Amino acid sequence: MLMGDLLEEFFARPYVAAKVAEGRLPDTWREVGDAVANLTTDLRLENRILYVRLQSSVVRQELFYQREALRDRINEVSKVRLVNAVIVK
């Protein structure tokens, strides 16, 4: 077995894949929406709940209504079930 195959197998494990996706969360957030990422003041993940703090009340209100779509998009980009809920503050 080649080293590349071993690494691929290691990173495919659910726990490892979730940790890698968690580390890439800021990049994933920017990929989901670059304009929104520029208005984000705080982004943190605790117990699969993503807390998003924004500086714009207008954007905050818009994201409030799109929480489920955001969750689905983040999980899609991450390729793992990283986020169960999004809380916008």
C-alpha positions, 0 to 999 in steps of 0.5 A: 500500500502506498503512503498516499493511499494510507493518508487518504484512508486516514483522512476519510475517517469520520472523526478526522474528516470532521476535525479537518473540516472544522479547521477549514471552517473560515475558508468554507464560510468565505466560500459560501458567501464572500460578501457575508464573510466580510461582514462577519465579526465572529464565527465559532463552532460549538457542539455542531452549532455554528454561531455567526456574529455580524456587524450588519443588522440587515444582513443578520436579518437576511441570514436568520431566514436562510439558516437551514440553507446555510447549514446545508451549504456548509455541510455540502462544501465541507463534505461532512455533517459539520453543522447541525444548526446556525445561530445568527447574532 
